[in-house]
Amino acid sequence: MVLPFLLAVTGYKKHFSEVRVADQIVLHCTGGIAEITINRPEKLNAMTPAMIVSLARIAADIDRDEAIKVVLLRGEGDRAFCAGTDLASLSGYSDAWAYRSRLEHAAVVRAIRKPVVAAVKGWVLGGGLEMALSADLRVAGVGATFAAPEVTRGWVGGGGASQLLPRLIGYGQAMRLLLTGERIDANEAK
């Protein structure tokens, strides 16, 4: 795919500064810090299956690179950190089993063995919330809005919110968010 070619051309392992994967997942590394940017602001940085594969490859390479000490995960633009899965991409799964067997973006973030800091602003929804919850630290801008809206569509989030959120904010508050889809701002999240 594109990533191995880019890695070879840019000399990634030795002295890279930026690797772009279809311009939707951008990696920029400086001084031991790997910055991963979800770069799809026109769609609120919603993740497609191709973007998740790219994120997984980049995360695996970061994990192996001893020069990288910490990872910053952020979304491009002011409107959203990540609105979760691009709902239009769901029609690309042939059946429920294919969807169930998909690569999941929050799991990719959890698998990174280096400290991950999620810098969030704007919408942090669904799978985007699960990615933020999967980071070791979360830093939110004043305008950040958090929600697990899957329940409003009759779904249950599949990226770990039901396990991660109670650990961070307690069972009662987690159930309030998970069972209502209610949105909360950065001040309340704090």
Protein Blocks (a to p, Z undefined) as FASTA:
>chain_A
ZZlmmmmmnommmopcbdcehhlaccddeehiacdddddfknoopacfklmmmmmmmmmm
mmmmmkbmbdcdddedjkbgbecjafklmmmpmblklmmmpccfklmmmmpcbdcdddde
hjaehjlmmmmmmpmbdcddfklccddfklmnopacfehpmmmmmmmnojklmmmmmmno
pacdfklmZZ
